[in-house]
């Protein structure tokens, strides 16, 4: 008997009716197939807006960290061009570790425990890698590395710079997705032909326009639209394909990276007190966006624009939710209640099979 996902469907229908977001597409599946993919709402709240479809393109925001940056670091580690325990200063010469503090490593950036603050509006004063790199490296640290975990876009910008020492991020990502099975509708710098099916994000004061098909994050925009922390665009089905690839690798199938490497990246880092972070990925907490029904082995990530991906290898399931909850403004935070309700409803439906 196939799951109906009736309760989960009601969660998203109600969220659209309550204007938590204009558009949403969900994709739920296992390592080997999609079980449910459905679109809800319209691309904007305008009466004449196009209906969302399964092939609607979304700004994936910080899902970039786990779909692009972390996998590219994994491949670099497997090739031997990077080590997780390399000091950051080996790859970013401007970086200076604070006297008496432990050296910040690649592993620390991935686990958000480098001492860097969460965010800084660097786009206001800088528009190049050189400017961003100098600004980040001279930013005061907020805590001793590894003494805490503070989710930091700045750290992932530096990871992007480290990766770009060998090749541009979009080029590396294109190679990555080829190794994952030539996934379509997932890339940096979305082509103009995608525009009509792209969900708008903010009406942005800085750029003076509604953002459609250009990255919502202003720091990523100032860096040319592709950065270590943000920049990917894609469909729910494409993100689901990535999730299936991850689950298949965990089952032992060969893929874009090895199982042992992947396990290192999705395992919660135990030496940072109070942190739920793995390497790139977050891990399951009953208070997180994944709700209360996923297993303790689950890992995932969210994005500011209203996106999320959670993967549960113990139950063999993934859940992708893509929305444009920041349109026309990010002020509404109803998404924070919708996400856990959706995941709980999905898992309850699957448990009834």
Protein Blocks (a to p, Z undefined) as FASTA:
>chain_A
ZZeklmmmmmmmmmmmnopafbdcdddddfkbcfbdcdehjfblcfkbccddfklccdek
jmmmmmmmmmmmmmmmmnopacfklcfklmmmmbccdehiacddfklmmnopnopafbdc
fklmgccfklmmmmmmmpccfbdehkaccddfklmmmmmmmmmmmocfklmmmmmmmmno
opghiaehiafklmmmpccddddfklopacehiafblklmmnoopafkbopacdfklmmm
mmmmmmmmmnopacfbdfklmmmmmpccfklghiabdehiacddfkbmnojmbcfkbccd
ddfkopacdddfknopacdddddfkbcbfkbcklmmmmmmmmmmmmmmmmmZZ
